[in-house]
Amino acid sequence: MKLKTLILAAGKGTRMKSDLPKVIHKVNGIPMVKKILNELEKLGTEENILILGHKKEEILKELGEIKYAVQEEQLGTGHAIMQAENLLKDYEGDVMILYGDTPLLRHETLKAMYEAHKKSGVATTILTSVYENPFGYGRIVKNGEKVTAIVEEKEADEETKKIKEVNAGVYCCNAKELFAALKKVTNNNEKGEYYLTDIVGIQVGEGKTVASFVLEDNREILGVNSKVELAEASKILRERKNTSLMEEGVILIDPASTYIEETVKIGRDTVIYPTVMLQGNTVIGENCEIIGCTRIIDSTLGNDIRIESSVIEESIVDDKVTMGPFAHLRPKSHLKEKVHIGNFVEVKKSTLEYGVKAGHLTYLGNATVGKDTNIGAGTITCNYDGVNKFDTVIGENVFIGSDTMLVAPVNIGDKAITGAGSVITKDVAPRALAVERSKQIIKFEWRK
């Protein structure tokens, strides 16, 4: 597709009342401007150029390598676009102009608009929509079907304010013609700024045709200028995400009370219960059951898994694992097939092999646990000496008695047993029994 884009992202966003640049505030788990870039990637644009200004370093840190121009002084949208002229000086094709704070735009909409623009052969096509209460938006003034002007709210007279078709802030036009028109824009207006919208009147005055592409769902053009609008945009994106998942075969018991971010992937016939939070680059397989108050972040889960009221962070969970309630899988953990961890079990940077069971009240940190091993209640791998972390290695078919303290570094051989209440500080040979307790002393009639 011979189409480049210019994305306006230089504003201070004062109404957000935030130290962050407005365009990197997150909507349903993803920065607004990144959401737009993701849609443009689906559209297949040739190149995307950002117009940056306020706190540009923070935006670049969030987005990584991307082409951009800088608007040092905030002199209006027309002035902002002019800052990219050198980046497009040899470009003969079309450009699409968007705002970095409109994260609800779909690539399907942008594609349809661009195709209509190419087919019509007009100088500029403007994305518009209709509002019953259009207060605050620039009005689209027409002569028949042709656009003759865009009039900002502050510049509009009472008759113009009655117009319900409004400017959505997306434009398609030839790059050369765009910059030629911008050079004729003046700042003779209430704010003393160079308005991008003024190119319409200039082009019409030159005998060129400007058209509108009317969008039916005006929610798509919601501009985010406050924390209230940020929450509204996130809500709409969650609704879209949940609907898409259900159409793909996922079962959401109550979509309205389920929080699933943009980048999450879920397999068919997986059931998600109310109050579940799925975040980041989480992938969940098929036929799973994720029950209330579970939070999963940047983790990969296989098939036929059951998780109840638990937290999983940056970890891997293989097929047929059961977990919870009230278990916590901390980063860099891996539960292999058919593992079970239960009530108040915490696993950190550890691998539990096939069939391991840790039913309750256990901490496994920096540990490797062999297949079919049973971890008794109250077991702790004492992996930290105040300076360094050490590893615990537990073999296959081991029975760790309740309330065992495994003081790392320590190795427990295959089929070994530790007695309940033991503090194990030395390696245990395969098939051995290790018991470490003080002698029980009974003082009769002690309370007298």
C-alpha positions in Angstrom: 0.0 0.0 0.0 1.5 3.3 -1.1 0.3 5.2 1.9 2.2 7.0 4.7 0.8 8.4 7.9 1.4 11.4 10.1 0.4 11.0 13.7 0.0 14.1 15.8 1.4 13.4 19.2 3.1 16.7 20.3 0.5 18.1 22.7 0.9 18.6 26.4 -2.5 17.1 27.3 -3.1 19.4 30.2 -6.6 18.1 30.8 -5.2 14.7 31.6 -3.7 16.2 34.8 -0.7 13.8 34.5 3.1 13.8 34.4 2.9 11.3 31.6 2.6 12.4 27.9 -1.1 11.9 27.0 -0.5 9.5 24.1 1.2 6.9 26.2 -1.6 6.6 28.8 -2.9 3.0 28.4 -6.2 1.9 27.1 -7.1 -1.6 28.0 -3.4 -2.3 28.7 -1.8 -0.7 25.7 -0.5 2.9 25.2 -3.0 4.9 23.1 -0.5 5.7 20.3 0.7 2.1 20.2 -2.9 1.0 19.7 -3.1 3.3 16.7 0.2 2.0 15.3 -1.0 -1.6 15.7 -4.1 -0.8 13.6 -1.9 0.9 11.0 0.3 -2.2 10.9 -2.9 -4.2 10.1 -3.8 -1.6 7.4 -0.4 -2.2 5.8 0.9 1.4 5.6 4.3 2.0 4.0 5.6 4.2 6.8 4.3 5.9 10.0 5.7 9.2 11.1 5.0 10.7 14.6 4.9 14.4 15.2 6.4 14.7 18.8 6.9 17.6 21.2 6.1 17.5 24.8 8.2 14.9 26.7 9.1 13.2 23.4 11.9 11.1 25.1 9.2 9.3 27.2 7.2 8.5 24.1 10.2 7.2 22.2 11.3 5.1 25.2 7.8 3.5 25.1 7.7 2.9 21.3 11.3 2.2 20.5 12.6 2.9 17.0 10.2 4.9 14.9 10.5 7.8 12.5 9.4 11.2 13.9 9.5 14.9 13.5 9.6 17.5 16.4 7.3 20.4 17.0 9.3 22.5 19.4 6.7 25.2 19.8 3.0 24.5 20.0 1.5 26.7 17.2 -1.4 24.5 16.1 -2.1 21.3 14.1 -1.1 22.9 10.7 2.2 24.0 12.1 2.7 20.5 13.6 2.3 18.8 10.2 4.7 21.2 8.5 7.5 19.9 10.8 7.3 16.6 8.8 7.8 18.3 5.4 11.5 17.4 5.1 10.7 13.7 5.8 8.3 13.6 2.9 10.0 16.0 0.5 10.6 13.4 -2.2 7.4 11.5 -1.6 4.8 11.6 -4.4 2.1 9.4 -2.8 -0.8 9.9 -0.4 -0.7 10.6 3.4 -3.2 9.9 6.1 -3.2 12.2 9.1 -4.4 10.9 12.5 -4.3 12.0 16.1 -2.4 10.0 18.7 -5.3 10.2 21.2 -8.0 8.4 19.2 -7.3 4.8 20.1 -10.7 3.5 19.1 -10.2 3.8 15.3 -10.3 0.4 13.5 -8.1 -0.5 10.6 -11.2 -1.6 8.7 -12.5 2.0 8.9 -9.2 3.5 7.8 -9.0 1.0 4.9 -12.6 1.8 3.8 -11.9 5.5 4.0 -8.6 5.3 2.0 -10.2 3.1 -0.7 -13.1 5.6 -1.0 -10.5 8.4 -1.3 -8.6 6.7 -4.1 -11.8 5.8 -6.0 -13.2 9.3 -5.8 -10.1 11.1 -7.0 -10.8 14.2 -4.8 -8.0 16.4 -3.4 -8.8 15.5 0.3 -11.1 13.1 2.1 -12.1 13.8 5.7 -13.3 11.2 8.1 -16.5 12.5 9.7 -19.4 11.4 11.9 -22.7 12.6 13.2 -23.5 13.6 16.7 -26.8 14.7 18.2 -24.9 17.0 20.5 -21.8 18.0 18.6 -20.5 20.5 21.1 -16.7 20.9 21.0 -16.2 19.4 17.5 -15.3 21.1 14.3 -18.4 21.3 12.1 -18.3 20.1 8.5 -19.8 22.7 6.2 -21.1 21.4 2.9 -22.4 22.4 -0.5 -24.4 19.4 -1.4 -22.1 16.5 -0.9 -18.9 18.5 -1.3 -17.1 19.8 1.8 -16.5 23.6 1.7 -15.0 24.2 5.2 -14.3 22.9 8.6 -15.3 25.4 11.3 -13.9 25.0 14.9 -16.4 25.4 17.8 -14.8 28.6 18.9 -15.0 30.1 15.4 -18.5 28.9 14.6 -21.6 31.2 14.5 -24.9 30.0 15.8 -26.1 28.7 12.4 -22.9 26.7 11.9 -23.2 25.2 15.5 -26.4 23.6 14.4 -24.5 21.3 12.0 -24.3 17.7 13.4 -21.7 16.3 11.1 -18.3 16.8 12.7 -14.6 16.4 12.0 -13.1 13.1 13.2 -9.5 14.3 12.7 -8.4 11.9 10.0 -7.5 13.1 6.5 -6.3 11.5 3.3 -4.6 13.6 0.7 -1.6 13.8 -1.7 1.5 14.8 0.2 2.6 17.5 -2.2 -0.8 19.1 -2.3 -1.0 18.9 1.5 2.2 20.9 2.1 1.3 23.3 -0.7 -1.9 24.2 1.0 -0.4 24.4 4.5 2.0 27.1 3.3 -1.0 29.2 2.6 -2.6 28.7 6.1 -2.5 31.8 8.4 -3.1 32.2 12.1 -5.8 34.8 11.9 -8.1 33.2 14.5 -9.0 33.4 18.1 -6.1 31.2 19.3 -3.5 32.6 16.9 -2.7 29.1 15.7 -2.2 27.5 12.3 -5.2 25.1 11.9 -4.8 22.0 9.7 -8.5 22.3 9.0 -7.9 25.5 7.0 -6.5 23.5 4.1 -10.1 22.6 3.2 -11.0 26.2 2.4 -7.8 26.7 0.6 -8.2 23.7 -1.6 -11.9 24.5 -2.3 -10.8 28.1 -3.2 -8.4 26.6 -5.8 -11.3 24.7 -7.4 -10.4 21.3 -5.9 -12.9 18.9 -4.4 -12.9 17.9 -0.7 -15.1 15.0 0.3 -16.2 13.4 3.6 -16.3 9.8 4.6 -19.1 9.4 7.1 -18.5 6.9 10.0 -21.7 5.4 11.4 -20.3 4.4 14.9 -19.2 7.8 16.3 -17.6 6.0 19.3 -14.6 5.2 17.1 -13.6 8.9 16.9 -13.6 9.4 20.7 -10.7 11.6 21.5 -9.1 11.0 24.9 -8.4 14.3 26.7 -9.1 13.4 30.3 -8.9 10.4 32.7 -12.7 10.1 32.4 -12.4 9.7 28.6 -9.5 7.3 29.1 -11.7 5.0 31.2 -14.5 5.2 28.6 -12.1 4.3 25.8 -10.8 1.4 27.8 -14.3 0.2 28.5 -15.2 0.2 24.8 -12.0 -1.7 23.9 -12.7 -4.3 26.6 -16.2 -4.8 25.2 -14.7 -5.3 21.7 -12.1 -7.7 23.0 -14.6 -9.8 24.9 -17.0 -9.9 22.0 -14.2 -11.0 19.7 -13.1 -13.8 22.1 -16.7 -15.1 22.5 -17.1 -15.1 18.7 -13.9 -17.3 18.5 -15.3 -19.8 21.0 -14.3 -18.6 24.4 -16.9 -18.7 27.2 -17.2 -15.6 29.3 -19.7 -16.1 32.2 -20.1 -12.4 32.7 -18.2 -10.2 30.1 -19.0 -7.0 31.9 -17.1 -8.1 35.0 -14.1 -9.7 33.2 -10.9 -7.7 32.5 -9.1 -9.0 29.4 -6.4 -6.8 27.8 -5.8 -6.2 24.1 -2.9 -8.6 23.7 -4.3 -11.6 25.5 -5.0 -14.8 23.4 -7.4 -17.5 24.6 -8.3 -20.9 23.0 -11.8 -22.2 22.3 -14.1 -23.7 25.0 -12.0 -22.1 27.8 -14.3 -20.7 30.5 -13.5 -17.4 32.1 -15.5 -16.6 35.3 -16.3 -13.1 36.6 -13.6 -10.9 38.2 -10.8 -12.6 36.3 -7.9 -10.3 35.1 -5.8 -11.3 32.1 -3.0 -9.0 31.2 -0.1 -8.4 28.9 1.1 -11.1 26.5 -0.8 -13.9 28.2 -1.7 -16.9 26.1 -4.3 -19.5 27.4 -5.0 -22.8 25.6 -8.3 -24.7 25.1 -10.7 -26.2 27.6 -9.3 -24.3 30.6 -11.3 -23.1 33.5 -10.2 -19.8 35.0 -12.2 -19.0 38.2 -12.9 -15.7 39.9 -10.3 -13.3 41.4 -7.5 -14.9 39.3 -4.9 -12.6 37.8 -2.6 -13.8 35.0 0.2 -11.5 33.7 2.5 -12.2 30.7 2.2 -16.0 31.1 1.6 -19.0 28.9 -0.9 -21.7 29.8 -1.6 -24.9 28.0 -4.8 -26.9 27.7 -7.2 -28.4 30.2 -6.0 -26.3 33.1 -8.0 -25.2 36.2 -7.0 -22.1 38.1 -9.0 -20.8 41.0 -8.5 -17.4 42.8 -4.7 -17.3 42.1 -2.0 -15.1 40.7 0.4 -16.1 37.9 3.2 -13.8 36.8 5.6 -14.3 33.8 5.4 -18.1 34.0 4.6 -21.2 32.1 1.9 -23.7 33.0 1.6 -26.9 31.0 -1.5 -29.1 30.3 -3.8 -30.4 33.0 -2.3 -28.4 35.8 -4.6 -27.5 38.7 -3.8 -24.5 40.8 -5.4 -22.7 43.8 -7.3 -21.4 45.5 -5.0 -18.7 46.7 -1.8 -19.9 45.1 0.9 -17.6 43.7 3.2 -18.3 40.7 5.9 -15.7 40.6 8.2 -14.9 37.6 10.2 -17.6 35.9 8.3 -20.5 37.2 7.3 -23.6 35.2 4.6 -26.1 36.2 4.8 -29.2 34.0 1.9 -31.4 33.0 -0.5 -32.6 35.8 1.2 -30.6 38.6 -1.1 -29.5 41.4 -0.4 -26.6 43.7 -3.1 -25.7 46.2 -4.0 -23.3 49.0 -1.4 -20.7 49.9 1.4 -22.3 47.9 4.0 -19.8 46.4 6.4 -20.8 43.7 9.2 -18.5 42.5 11.8 -19.2 39.8 11.2 -22.9 40.1 10.4 -25.9 37.9 8.0 -28.5 39.0 8.1 -31.6 36.8 5.2 -33.9 35.8 2.8 -34.8 38.5 4.3 -32.9 41.4 1.9 -32.1 44.2 2.2 -29.3 46.7 -1.2 -29.1 48.4 -1.0 -26.2 50.8 1.1 -23.7 52.9 4.3 -24.1 51.0 7.1 -21.9 49.5 9.3 -23.2 46.7 11.9 -20.7 45.5 14.9 -21.4 43.2 13.9 -25.0 43.2 13.8 -27.9 40.8 11.3 -30.7 41.8 11.3 -34.1 40.1 8.3 -35.8 38.7 5.6 -37.4 41.0 7.2 -35.8 44.1 4.9 -34.9 47.0 5.6 -31.7 49.0 4.0 -31.8 52.4 2.2 -28.8 54.0 4.4 -26.1 55.5 7.5 -27.0 53.4 9.9 -24.1 52.7 13.0 -23.9 50.6 15.2 -21.6 52.6 16.9 -20.2 49.5 18.3 -16.8 50.8 21.1 -16.3 53.3 20.7 -12.5 53.3 23.2 -12.0 50.5 22.8 -14.7 47.9 20.0 -17.0 46.5 20.8 -20.7 46.4 19.2 -23.7 44.6 17.3 -26.6 46.0 17.1 -29.8 43.9 14.6 -32.4 44.7 14.5 -35.7 42.8 11.7 -37.9 41.5 9.1 -39.7 43.7 10.4 -37.9 46.8 8.2 -37.5 49.9 8.8 -34.3 51.7 7.2 -34.5 55.1 5.1 -31.6 56.5 6.9 -28.6 57.9 10.3 -29.5 56.4 12.8 -26.7 56.0 15.2 -27.3 53.1 18.2 -25.0 53.6 19.8 -24.4 50.2 22.0 -25.3 48.6 20.8 -28.8 49.1 20.0 -31.9 47.0 17.4 -34.5 47.8 17.9 -37.8 45.9 15.2 -39.8 44.1 12.6 -41.7 46.3 14.1 -40.1 49.5 11.9 -39.1 52.4 12.2 -36.3 54.9 10.5 -36.6 58.3 7.9 -34.0 59.3 9.3 -31.0 61.1 12.9 -31.6 59.9 15.5 -28.9 59.0 17.5 -30.4 56.2 20.9 -28.8 55.7 22.8 -31.6 54.1 22.2 -33.6 50.9 20.0 -36.7 51.2 20.9 -39.8 49.3 18.3 -41.6 47.0 15.9 -43.8 48.9 17.2 -42.5 52.3 15.1 -41.2 55.2 16.3 -37.9 56.6 15.0 -36.8 60.0 16.3 -33.8 62.0 14.5 -33.0 65.2 15.4 -32.4 68.8 14.4 -35.1 71.3 10.8 -34.7 72.7 10.8 -34.0 76.4 7.7 -34.3 78.5 7.5 -32.6 82.0 4.7 -34.2 83.9 2.4 -32.0 86.0 4.3 -29.0 84.6 1.3 -26.6 85.1 1.3 -27.1 88.9 
